[in-house]
Amino acid sequence: EIVARRDVMAASRLVCARLKRLPHVPTHEEQISRARKSARKAVRLVRGGENAKRKHQVGEKQLLEEHAQHLAKPLRTCLRAFPPLSSFPPFERAVLELTVGGKEYETAVFRAEQLRKQLVQEGKEATKSVTEARNQKDRAERMQLALDKMEHVLGKRRADVERLVEVAKHLRRGPEVEEDKTTLVLVGA
């Protein structure tokens, strides 16, 4: 009976500590540098050999896909850890409403999700554009334009990422309640 009570208490602490467990959201610069580095590591453009042209085309396509994935993947991972407002326990929902605001929280998460979807879409369009190129020079130009465009989209919507970073910081700094102790919360100016 005592062990069962401890399990229930531990589970309730996990639920009540949701705000403290929000992930680190990478900034615009971190995302771009990680994406460039990871894409370079993941893909080695092969030159020479019997079917060099085909290998080079496949390598360029993989480079674009890796770059797009590494721009969007950190956002997807972070957004999974931001639960819907209705799933928060009452105390944490009240803390969220008082510190950030429910509407602001939902807007920040929604905009970051839209940015992630836009990055994925740009990556798909870029890959298609590069594969339709007729020659090596055209393909290289399209590839550079595609990489720049994906980074431009992330830069243009930098405020959405920064707002999500700020929301996470504010919520992690909030008070934490322990279920087994009486808690008094004073709110005001």
C-alpha positions in Angstrom: 0.0 0.0 0.0 2.8 2.4 0.8 4.7 1.5 -2.4 1.6 2.1 -4.4 1.1 5.5 -2.8 4.7 6.4 -3.6 4.2 5.5 -7.3 1.1 7.7 -7.4 3.0 10.6 -5.8 5.9 10.1 -8.2 3.6 10.1 -11.2 1.8 13.3 -10.0 5.2 15.0 -9.6 6.0 14.2 -13.2 2.7 15.7 -14.3 3.2 18.8 -12.2 6.7 19.3 -13.4 5.8 19.6 -17.1 6.8 23.2 -17.2 10.3 22.5 -15.9 10.8 19.7 -18.5 10.3 21.9 -21.5 13.2 21.4 -23.9 15.9 23.8 -25.0 14.8 25.4 -28.3 17.7 26.0 -30.6 18.1 29.5 -32.0 18.1 30.5 -35.6 21.9 30.6 -35.8 22.3 27.2 -34.0 19.9 25.6 -36.4 21.6 26.8 -39.5 25.1 25.9 -38.3 24.0 22.5 -37.1 22.2 21.9 -40.4 25.2 22.8 -42.5 27.6 20.8 -40.4 25.3 17.7 -40.3 24.6 17.8 -44.1 28.3 18.0 -44.9 29.1 15.1 -42.6 26.2 13.0 -43.9 26.9 13.4 -47.6 30.1 13.0 -49.5 29.8 14.1 -53.1 31.5 11.3 -55.1 33.6 12.3 -58.1 35.2 10.1 -60.6 34.4 6.5 -61.5 32.2 4.9 -64.1 28.9 6.6 -63.2 30.2 9.8 -61.7 27.5 12.1 -63.0 24.7 10.0 -61.5 26.6 9.7 -58.2 27.1 13.4 -58.1 23.4 14.1 -58.8 22.3 11.7 -56.0 24.8 13.3 -53.7 23.4 16.7 -54.3 19.9 15.5 -53.8 20.9 13.9 -50.5 22.7 17.1 -49.4 19.5 19.1 -49.9 17.4 16.6 -48.1 19.8 16.4 -45.2 20.0 20.2 -45.0 16.2 20.6 -45.0 15.8 17.7 -42.5 18.3 19.2 -40.1 16.6 22.6 -40.2 13.2 21.2 -39.5 14.0 18.2 -37.2 15.0 20.2 -34.1 11.7 22.1 -34.3 9.7 18.9 -34.6 11.5 17.4 -31.6 10.9 20.5 -29.5 7.3 21.0 -30.5 6.5 17.4 -29.4 7.5 18.4 -25.9 5.1 21.4 -25.8 1.8 19.9 -24.9 -1.6 21.5 -25.7 -2.8 24.0 -23.1 -5.8 21.8 -22.1 -3.5 18.9 -21.0 -1.7 21.0 -18.3 -2.8 20.4 -14.6 -4.8 23.3 -13.1 -1.9 24.8 -11.2 0.5 24.8 -14.1 -2.2 26.1 -16.4 -2.7 29.0 -14.0 1.0 29.6 -13.9 1.2 29.5 -17.6 -1.8 32.0 -18.0 -0.2 34.4 -15.5 3.4 34.3 -16.8 3.0 33.9 -20.6 -0.7 33.8 -21.3 -2.5 30.9 -22.9 -3.1 32.6 -26.2 0.5 33.6 -26.5 1.7 30.0 -25.7 -0.6 28.5 -28.3 0.3 31.1 -30.9 4.1 30.6 -30.3 3.7 26.8 -30.7 1.4 27.2 -33.7 3.8 29.6 -35.5 6.8 27.3 -34.9 4.8 24.4 -36.3 4.0 26.4 -39.4 7.6 27.3 -39.8 8.6 23.6 -39.6 6.1 22.7 -42.2 7.3 25.5 -44.5 10.9 24.3 -44.1 9.9 20.8 -45.1 8.0 22.1 -48.1 10.9 24.3 -49.2 13.2 21.2 -49.0 10.9 19.2 -51.2 10.6 21.9 -53.8 14.3 22.5 -53.8 15.0 18.8 -54.3 12.6 18.7 -57.2 14.1 21.8 -58.8 17.6 20.5 -58.6 16.7 17.1 -60.1 15.1 18.9 -63.0 18.2 20.8 -63.9 19.7 20.0 -67.4 23.4 20.5 -66.8 25.9 20.6 -64.0 26.2 24.4 -63.9 22.5 24.9 -63.7 22.2 22.2 -61.0 24.9 23.9 -58.9 23.2 27.3 -59.2 19.8 25.8 -58.3 21.3 24.0 -55.4 22.9 27.1 -54.0 19.7 29.1 -54.5 17.7 26.3 -52.7 20.1 26.2 -49.7 19.9 30.0 -49.5 16.1 30.0 -49.8 15.7 27.5 -46.9 18.0 29.5 -44.7 16.2 32.7 -45.7 12.8 31.3 -44.7 14.2 30.4 -41.3 15.8 33.8 -41.0 12.6 35.6 -42.1 10.6 33.8 -39.5 13.3 34.1 -36.9 10.9 35.9 -34.5 8.7 32.8 -34.3 11.6 30.7 -33.1 12.8 33.4 -30.7 9.3 33.7 -29.3 9.2 30.0 -28.6 12.6 30.2 -26.9 11.3 33.0 -24.7 8.1 31.1 -23.8 10.1 28.1 -22.8 12.5 30.2 -20.7 9.6 31.9 -18.8 7.8 28.7 -18.2 10.9 26.8 -16.9 11.5 29.7 -14.4 8.0 29.4 -12.9 7.1 28.0 -9.5 6.8 24.2 -9.0 4.2 22.7 -6.7 4.7 19.5 -4.6 1.6 17.5 -4.4 2.2 16.3 -0.8 2.9 19.7 0.7 0.5 22.6 1.3 1.3 25.4 -1.0 0.4 29.1 -0.8 0.8 31.1 -4.0 0.6 34.9 -3.8 0.1 36.6 -7.2 0.1 40.4 -7.7 2.2 43.4 -8.4 
